[in-house]
Amino acid sequence: MKRKALMAKLKAMDMEVETTETFYGPGGSAGGIWIKDGDGATNDRGHEPFNYYSWEWDADEEFYTMNTRNDVRAMLTKAGWFSEPYDSMTFMLWEI
């Protein structure tokens, strides 16, 4: 999935998104998506899409894998992208 289409899909999920060029500035890492606030829309269990501290309470990865809610991670993988935390509230998405 192209970046613009994925950004639109994430915005529809109530996530604040921008390009990594906006985050890093000129000469920085290009081509990715900056998730400004990892909270976004919660699912029916109240779990936000990204949670930097999920390993503390979800060690068995029932809900999160590598800080990304499993359904969001599956959607990203299917679209050809992966997530990585920058800090506890900032996540970057990159094409696989």
N, C-alpha and C positions, 0 to 999 in steps of 0.2 A: 504494500500500500504506500502510496506517495505521502510525503510529509504533510502536505496541505490537507489531504483527505483525513489523515489520522488526527491532525490538530482539530479539525472540525468535529470529528467523532468524540474526542476527549472534551471539547468545549460543551458538547451536548450532554456529557456526563457531569457537568458543573465543575470542570477543572479549569484553573487558570493556566493557560499555556502561552508560550512565546517561543521564538527560535533561540537556539543556543548562540547564534551570532549576537542577539540582543543581550544575552547574559554575559558572554565573554568579551564582547567588543571586537573592534577591528583586529584581525590577526589571530583571533581565538579559534576554538574548535567550531567548525561549521557543519551544517547538515543535520543537526539533532533537534530535539524538542526539549524545552525547559518547562518542567512542571513547577510553577511558582509556589504552590502550597500543596503539599501532598495529601491534604484532607479530601478535597473534592466531595462528591456525593457519596453517601454511605449506602451500603446494601441493607437488606431487611434485618440484618443482625447488628447494624450500627458500625460495621467495619468500613473504614475509609479505604480508598484505592491503594494508597501507599502508607506504610507505617514503619518508620526507621527502627522502632523499638519492639517490633513484633516478635523477635527472637526471644525476648524476655518472658513472654507469656504463651507463645505458640511454637514451642521448640519442636513439636512433631509436625509442623508445617501443615496443620489441618486447614488453616485459613490463608496463610501467607507463605510464600517461598521467596527468599532473598528480598524481603521488605515489600513485596508486591502481592496484593490480594490475588489468589489463585485464578479467579475468573478474569481479572484484568490481565494477568500474566499470560493466560491462554489466548486472549484476544490480541495482545501485542505480538506474541510468537506467531500466531496465524497471519498477522499483518506483516511479519518480517522485521520486527523491532524487539529490543530488550530494554530494560530499565536499569539504572544504576543510581544509588544515592549520592548526592553531592554533600549534603549535610542532613540534619534531622527533618527539615521541612522542604528541602529542595531536591528534586529528582530530575535526572536527565534521561532521555530516551534516544537510542541510537539504532540505526539500521543494522540488521544482522549481516 
